């Protein structure tokens, strides 16, 4: 039997079940949804079904008799996007049969099936993404994970409350460089060689393109979607223009807009936006980042280790954006006239710098009261520059 490796989201799912709620698990392909559901079905002694199985798909066609196969108050259902009426059926099972469930689906799940809308007030929505750096450490070295967790709490207490960062340097550099090179897809993490990791990432990419984008979303130009992804990969951290991208790729604004919506809803990329101060701000250009840096690096066509790369700054900024997305649920940056802040969390400016030196814009933002405090993420040691804490990226 394959050893189950823990996911931090499991605690949330179990807490919701103990509250008597159902759970909808969404996320990209091959992020570990099936493994999680099978594990929880064993923990709770409840049946596991997958709509990849034709027999299960046939069983649930008649939702009124499906309850006979459950034999208890709880069941687990994987690949739920296979049935486009699954949201209505789950609502029936919840309301009239008093059944609870944990269901999962690939990135196209919520868009095509709209199951979350059907289950408002009945089920909590949980995201299962490629491994975070914390989960990566937990799988690799629990001692390092514990050190990281203690320090991470201090860093985020500073970001949120201004409390001191007392932890010293942590021996995480080599692990972090492995993580930001190959990313956090579970099968990639447990692969042994670099060649095997890149081959697995290629399979994940083309599985998304062929099964989600082409099949579920009806994308007709496979090569254009891949070119769009490659362009996003190379421009990580820059303001993204749909019209410029369309012009560069010889297509229409509408097509690029459609592709971006697919990539966002499929958990391939996420966006950072400026704070809304007026209705016109809605049209301001976002920045785009990848949930998984291994996938981003594959698309950039540069497979060198982090230490040899020319795009260290982009990778580090993408990593910081992903960490903020994990903690906050959204990512914000600030750019007006002579003031530019990489990231903005509550009252803290977060600046990403390979050379840990605060920019004039960040110093001015603190001095003028735009933010209460600042944090520099970069370098390899904990320090302070002009009173601003500096931490290596692997401590965020």
Beta strands, then each sheet from edge to edge (+ up, - down):
strand 1: 22-26
strand 2: 47-50
strand 3: 74-78
strand 4: 100-105
strand 5: 123-127
strand 6: 269-274
strand 7: 287-290
strand 8: 331-336
strand 9: 339-341
strand 10: 343-345
strand 11: 348-352
strand 12: 373-377
strand 13: 383-385
strand 14: 388-391
sheet 1: 2+ 3+ 4+ 1+ 5+
sheet 2: 7+ 6- 8- 9+
sheet 3: 10+ 11- 12- 14- 13+
end
